[in-house]
């Protein structure tokens, strides 16, 4: 069985985000970029499934500018067998990504598609659900545990919901999106980083996949959130209750 994993290049989680002076977006020039943390978890889970003998190949997929190849090489260094890069020029929104993934699934025929539940740059949490709908595949979102049964061709997913944990049994092929508590991603070792340089990366364009990139969303302006006001120290419980009642109006 083949597993396909979607990974995204984002501003590193440790970087302080800066808005462009013209408020057209977030500054990405001369900013450290890395793989989306949820995508790292998705790739780690795919690699563990392969190492358990449940899969024959792990294919990492990314989309975007040519710089995304660097992130793809990181995935190959972690252990993915080969990569696919769909090169696009402008911004990609979840529906466009889902359509590209559906087209790649039709080419690669994987038995399992794993994605991070969301990206830390836009926090959309939509792509996995959309691609499952387009493929008409069962989906297990926010997975905190994944158990694959190769003989029965099913995958059992524990997912985190408001009330606790929900367990789903999905027929393969299926789509899974990963949550933070699923695993701890490995670090790429130096030998594997060197090996990754020789691993194959296949390039596609949206036109090759017969996908039209368009969006019904217009980004008007990006602004920083208002600065948080300084807190105050209250002298008594009565004063606290008074402020909660008359200023905050929460009681």
Buried (B, 14 or more C-beta within 10 A) or exposed (E): BBBBBBBBBBBEEEBEEEBEEEEEEEEBEEEEBBBBBBBBBBBBBBBBBBEEEBBEBBBBBBBBEEEBBEBBBBBBBBBBBBBBBBBBEEEBBBBBBBBBBBBBBEEBEBBBBBBBBBBBBBEEBBBBBBBBEBBEBBBBBBBBBBEBEBEEBBBBBBBBEEEEEBEBBBEBBBBBBBBBEBBEBBEBEEEBBEBBEEBEBBEBEBEEBEBEBEEEEEEEEEEEEEEEEEEEEEEEEEEEEEBEEEEEEEE
